């Protein structure tokens, strides 16, 4: 049985990790490289970094930070934000990342997914999507509309249709981050995660809303997720990664051990 992955998410601005609620009112929590090293030592399976203002500010990703993280940890990590083209993807991978997360860029230029998959392999290309719940089922049959640029812009794309299109284009994994649940610590949007997971053949990562270990267990069982992203619950020190893993193992979830 494949083990489920626990992936801390670091939203980075000016080399500092920040956290907000529903993409708003972010506060600084610490140095990105130092926090990455700590979570690596604690036994996380992967890491993901988002340069959260790069796309909105239309600037390149902080490549020096990517290099610094690669020197500090020895597990796979994904990077998103400020990726504009195939050359940017190549620079991020050469700097030490294993995966590139595309979100706003993929919506504006879907062909970048296929180009990236051909150049670097599907396993390197991750689709990040930020769906928000909507009532207009005529336009959005899934009940969710994709947003971009940190929930600053609506796209008119149905979340499930976009996930299927991205899979057809060659994306290797999909991170489903619920705008409605993001930062609330009330649990993942399980219906959304399950909807995507049951309709694509590639791994799906639950994101947005984790507040306690049972929320991850729900994402893996009810949400059918292959991995779960966590942030605030560990950034605050309320939980540690070993503690989360022990509780998940006790609940019967297949988790990779380090201790």
Buried (B, 14 or more C-beta within 10 A) or exposed (E): EEEBBBBBBBBBBEEBBBBBEBBEEBEEBEBBBEBBBBBBEBBBBBBBBBBBBBBBEEEBBBBEBBBBBBEBBEBBBBBBBBBBEBEBBBBBBEBBBBBBBBBBBBBEEBEBBBBBBEEBEBBBBBBBBBBBBBEEEEEBEBBBBBBBBBBEEEBEBBBBBBBBBBBEBBBBBBBBBBBBBBBBBEBBBBBBBBBBBEBBEBBBBBBBBBBBBEBBBBBBBBBBBBBBBBBBBBBEEEBBBBEBBBBBEEBEBEBBEEE
